[in-house]
Amino acid sequence: MKKISILFTSLLINLACMNASAQLKMPQSSSSQTLIQEFGLGKVTVKYSRPNIKGRSLEKDLIPFGEVWRTGANDATVITFTDAVTLEGNPVAAGEYALFTIPGKDEWIIILNKETKQWGSYQYKQAEDVLRFKVKPIKLTERLETFSINFSDVMPSSANLYLSWENTQITIKMTTEVDSKVMANIDAAMKSEKPPFYPAAIYYFENGKDLKKALEWINIAEAGDQKAPWYKYQKARIQLKIGDKIEAAKTARAGIEAAKAVNNAEYIRLNEKILTQASQ
């Protein structure tokens, strides 16, 4: 009986300890982050954990050069593309990949790997690689305590993905095909019951397409709502780009009056800007 009592007491103590551990909340030494960046007609998502320097050396203590690194902490970093992209000119199909790196003094090797469900890089297999390419690191003037991944210079078909830590930064240039997809979408949409005249006209204007067609479409959009100052603003922009300053000025004046009628300061300013340009 005494032995059973001791075992029972021990069990209760263990259960109590487990319960206390489950209730104890503490900050993670390497915080997690998920980035979602719209890119082209799709999205790029990065899930990773962010270690800190904590007075250590990047090369000697944290990511020994020449070895495969998980590109973060804890689980392997995962990057997902909903559309096909190119990374530094290398085509990558839509999908989910583990993002590994091999740091070096003069160059880093960037790796996309099929196996995304792994802790660190301990189970990494080169045979599962989808892509490898090299990039040059640059030195930062300011020291970054926390490892960071971020996007910058995001344009419709290009962007930069940055890996930054301590005094080192890696830039990965991304591109994606947009124009052919948008043009195909516009062609299909124009055959629908409600053609998107307004956004199609703006796309044609902003991407060097047929300006006469853009003007035709913006005229149809404007006819549907004569009180909308944004239609007149976009129409004036197109007219100005065509070279018809007289009509651009006329449209901009009408846009200013329409904007005043609805108390829209932004489109008063935008149409005034077109009017000024048309007067030069």
Secondary structure, 3 states (H helix, E strand, C coil): CHHHHHHHHHHHHHHHHHHHHHHCCCCCCCEEEEEEEEECCEEEEEEEEECECCCCCHHHHHCCCCCCECCCCCECCEEEECCCEEECCEEECCEEEEEEEECCCCCEEEEEECCCCCECCCCCCHHHEEEEEEECCEEEEEEEEEEEEEEECCCCCEEEEEEEEEEEEEEEEEECCCHHHHHHHHHHHCCCCCCCHHHHHHHHHHCCCCHHHHHHHHHHHHHCCCCCHHHHHHHHHHHHHHCCHHHHHHHHHHHHHHHHHCCCHHHHHHHHHHHHHHHC
